[in-house]
């Protein structure tokens, strides 16, 4: 891992002369792309022209995207040793239906995360019965200990047959031991993304937690380019990037994200030529440049842009286009285009189109 530390050399002629060699190359960035790479390639090309150094792992830089492929696990693990100043992560993003591998599986959400197109077409759309060997899902949501009891209560209440089965509307009363075992496995899935979790005939591999196991203390800015990246609970991002400003969305982002990125980069670098300009590390300046994509350029769906500060507060546009505090890292923050709505974080299961909670 490059740290770009200063090295101090003492002159051979006199003990009074000290030469300091600065090996820091200037700002660095890395990209993890799971969808069409036009937006992230624009971002990377723009920063390279500004004399920033790209430190994306070589294997991913060569591949450009995991849009239709699942890389070897060790390639994903390369990101654990990558510590850029700016980290750009792009892909589909949502809570998704998961499969228990057992008849009568509840229509339950996997934790939120980034995923590629094969996962979107298989697990995400068809939910309980289809998988694809090319699928990639990177978990970025963890259930903490205090919510475990609520989670189990919700699961027991929502134990239904698959909504796509012939008995979709009938209650399922399985053997209590099996039921408890499945709920325990689901709980483990949420709480321990670094573990392999077996649910019936399906295994959720521990590499899904590659974005949850490290603490990237030196990362200054994280760009989460995908739908609803700041909607679901966001404590993982605060935990693993404790000193970073988090940029994202509280509703669907555009299918083509490049116009938003172009406008943001224009706002960010306005009046700046030096790659080491302190404004490029200033969270207030960066957040303003991000939100100005809506305030100044007024691009389509730009009113869904949002950010989270290091004190775990989420800011988004209200119905009058004012930037307001819209929740915290532990909230589910869903913004409709007429304003911001918050749901409690104990919503884990979908029944029809409605979130189910234990107190319903």
N, C-alpha and C positions, 0 to 999 in steps of 0.2 A: 504494500500500500504506500503510495507516494505521500509524503508529508510536506515536502518542499521547505524543509527547515533551513534557517540561515546557518552557514558555517563560518567560523571565525579563525583566521590564519594570522599567526604572529610573524612579523618581518624577521628575516635572518640577520639583517644589519643592525637593528636596534630593538630593544624590548618595548620602546615607546610607541611603535607603529602597529596598529591592528587593522587588518583588512577584513571587511565583512562582505561575504559573497551571498547575494540573494538569489536562491534557486527557485523562488516562487514564480511560476510562469504567467501569473495574472489569473483572472477568474476562470474557473473550470465548470464544465457542465457534462451531464450524462443523460442519455435517452433510453427509455424502455418502452417500446412500441408494440402493441398487440393488434392494431388495425391498419387501415390505410395510412401510409407513412408520409403523405404529402405535407401535412401540417408540421410534423416533427422534423422532417428534412428541411423545410423552410426555416424553422427555428434554429436548427444546427448550422445551416449554411449562413444565416444572418449573423450568428454569434462568432463563427469562424472569421468572417469578414471584419468583425469588430475586434479581432485578435484575442478571442477567448480560446481556451484549449479544451477540446472534447476528450473526455476520458471514458466514454462508453466502452464496455468490454469489447475486445476485437471481434469475438464471434458474433455478437449482436450487431455491431457496426457493419460487418460484412453482410449479414442477412437482412438488415434494415428493419424487418418486422416479423412478428410471429402471427401474422394475420391468419394464415392457413396451416401453420405448422406448430407442433409442440417440440421445443428443443430438448436436448438431453438435460437432465437435472443439473449436471455440473455447470452448464452454461448459465442457467438461472442463478446458481450459487455464486457465479462471478460477480453479481451485483452486490453481494454482501460485503465485498472488499472494495467496492467502488464508492468513493466519498467525494462527490463534486460540491461546488458551491451552489449550483442550481441543478435540480433533478426534475426531468420532464417525463411523466408517466402517462401513457395514452392507451385507451382501449374501450370496449364496452364496459359499463360499470352498473351494477345493480345487486340487490339481493336476488337470489335465483332459487327456483324450486330444486329440491334435492331428492335423491332416491335412497330409500332404506334397504332395497333389495328384498323386501318382504311383501307378501300379499297384504293389502289393506294399509299400505303406507300412507301416512298423513301427508297432505299437501303442505309441506313445510319449507320454509325458506332456509337456504344456505346463507351463511354470513355474507355480507357485501364484499365485493372484490372486483378486480379487473379480469376480463376474459376475452378470448378471441372468437373468431367467427364460427369455427366448428362447434365450440361450446354453445354459442348463441343459437345455432340451428338445431342442435341436438338436445342437450340437457335443458337449456333455458326455454325453448319453445315447446318441446314435447313433454317436458317435465319428468315424469316418473319412469319412462320405459325405454329411452334411447340414449346411447352413448356413442362417442367417436374417439378413436385413438389419438386424434390430432387435437383434442380439446385441451385448453389450458385455462385454469382458473386460479388466480392468486388472491388469497383471502386477505382482507384488510379490516375486518371487524371482529372483535373478540367480546365474548360475554364475560363480564367480571363476576367475582364470587358473590357479590351482594344480589345479583339478579338470578342466581341459579334456582332458587326456590320458585320465583315467579315464572321462570322459563318452564320448569317441570309442570307447574299448575296449568299453564297455557297448553302445553303438549297433551296433557291428559284430557283437557276439555275439548280439544280440537281433533281427537283421534277419530278420523273418518276414513272411509274407503277412498281410493283414488277417484278424483272427480271425473276421470275418463272411463271408469269401469261401469259395468252394467248395474252394479249396486251402489252407484255414486251417492244416493241420498239415504242410504241405510246406515245406521250406527254399527260400528264394528266393536265387538266385545271379545278381543283375543284373550288367550291365556295371560294372566296377570304377570307371570314371570317374563314372557316374551315382550309384553308391553313395556314393563319397567326396564328391560335390557335395552330396548330400542331407544327409549327416552334417555337413558344414561349415555348411550353412544352419541346421540344427537348433542347432548350437553358437552361431551368430550370434544366433539367436532368444533363447537363454538369456542370453547375455552382453551383448547390446545392446538393451535394451527401448526405447531412444529412436530406433531405426532401423526403417524399413520392411524386412521380410524376406519374400522371395518363395520359396515352397516349391511347385514345380510350378505349378499353376494358381491357387494360393491366396496371398493377400498378408495378412500380419499387420502391421497399421498401427502406425506409431510412437507414436500417441496412447495405445496400450496401456500405455506407460511413464510416464504422467502422475504416478504416485505414486512414481516412482523417480528423477526428474531433479533435484529440489530438495533443499536441506538446510534443514529447518524447525527451526532451532536454538532458537527461542523457544517452541515448543510444549512444554507441560509434561506433558500426558496425552493418550494416544491410546487410544480404545476401538475394538477390532476385534470387531464383533458379527457372528459367522458361525461356521459349523462349522469346527473345526480351524484357527482362525486363528493359533494358536501351535504347530501340529504340524509343518508343513513348515519348511524352513530360513528363519530370521527375520532374517538379517543386513541385509536391506534396511531393515527397520523401525529397527534400531539405527543404521544409517548416515544415513537421512534424518531421523530424529527422535532425535538423539544425546542430548538432555537430557530425554527424555520417559519416563515410566512407561507401559508398554504393557500394556493389559488385554485378555484374550481367552480362548480355549478350546482345550483339547487333546483334544477329541472333538466330537461333534455337539452344537450348542447347541439349545435348544428351538425348534420351528417358530414359536411365539409367544414372542418374547423379552421382551415387556413386563413380565411378573412379575419377571424377574431385574433389569430396569432399575429398576422401582419399588422393590424391596427395596434395591438398591444406593444409590439416591438417599436413601432413608430413613436408611440407615446412615451415609452420607457427611455429611449435614447435621444429624445428631443433635446438639443443643446448640449449633448454629451459626446465627446470624441475619445476621451481617455478611458481605456477599458478598466482602469483601477479607480475611476471616479467613485467616491464614497456613496453617491446617490444610488449606485447600482447594487448596494447592499442595504440601503435604507428602506425598511419595510413600509413606511408611510408613503414614500415616493413610488414604490413598486405597486402597492395596493391602489393608489390613485391612478396610476397608468392603466391598471387592469380594469377598474371600474369606468374609466374614461372611454373605453371602447363603447359603452352605452351612452354615457353622458355627452360625449363629443361626436363620435362617429355614427351612433344610433344604428348599429348593425342589427340584422335580424337575430332574434333570440338573445341579444346581448343583455337584456334586462334580467336574465337568469344567472348572470355571473355573480360570484360571491368570493369571500375569502375568510380565512380563520387566522387569528393572531396567536402569538405564543402564550397568551393567557387564556386560550381555549374559547374565545368568543367568536361567533360567526356573524358576519355582516353581509347584508344583501339589500337589494332594492325593494322598497315598499311600492304600493299602488301609485304613488305620486313621484316615483323615480328618485326618492330620497334614499341614501344609504343609511340603513338602520341596523341596530343590533337585533339579530334574528334568532338567537339561540346560543347554545353551548355545544361543546364537543360531544357531550353525552346525549344530546337530543336527536330525535328524528325531525329534520327541518325540511319540509316540502313546500316549495313556493309555486303557487299557481300564478298566472300572469296578471291576476287582479290583486296580488298581495302575497304575504307570507303566512303560512300556517304551520303550526308545530304539533306533532303527535308525540305522545309519551314513548319512552324508549322500550317499554315492555310489550311491544307489538311484534310477535314473532311468527305468526301463522296467518295465512290467507284462507278465508272461507268465502267462496264466491269472489267478490271484489272488495271485501271488507276485512280490515285487520281484526284479529281476535285477541282479546286480552282476558286475563283471568277474572277481572272485575266486571266484565260485560254481563 
